[in-house]
Amino acid sequence: MTVLRRVARPLLASMFVSGGFTAVRDPQRLAPAAAPVADVLSSAVAPRTSLLPEDPERLVRLNGAVQLGAGLLLALGRAPRLASAALAVTLVPTTLAAHRFWEIEDPEERSAQRAHFLKNASLLGGLLIAAADTHGKPSLAYRTRHAAAHASDAVAHRAHQAADLVGGATGGAVDSVTGAVEAARKRLP
């Protein structure tokens, strides 16, 4: 792991570890702000799965647990792509619940919440980059495409070789038959 990754990952994860710990320890304080997002999630996602709790307090605790766990994994450099993706998924409802600046009337408070919203949007961008980071190695998708192309080229090459062999044998057979026909024709009166 490069020095940059060793420093950047814990820095990126620090807010999630702290916020996740707070959410797990004291979800009742955050639940009122999460209620509007919890209602949307409950109506849109909960009917499709039984894994997502409908209670805002339990959703806050679950979101915090994911942030805490994924934040620690990212900070330690363990499964960083998966951890970054998980953090990105949890950041969206967190941001929509906590920083609804468009609903605030007070200009100063609106400005502060907009700054927090944009900070979280910036963190989301960083997490997406971290989720796509392959440490300078080709991604699994690239390696799969490359291996498939290589295999396809190898099969095509072998098919051409086989066709050449069959063509050469066929050409020899045709020449033999043609020669025999010519010889027989010469013997005819």
Secondary structure, DSSP 8 states (H G I E B T S, - for coil): --HHHHHHHHHHHHHHHHHHHHHHH-HHHHHHHHHHHHHHHHHHTGGG-SSS--SHHHHHHHHHHHHHHHHHHHHHTSSHHHHHHHHHHHHHHHHHHH--GGG--SHHHHHHHHHHHHHHHHHHHHHHHHHH--TTS--HHHHHHHHHHHHHHHHHHHHHHHHHHHHHHHHHHHHHHHHHHHHHHHH--
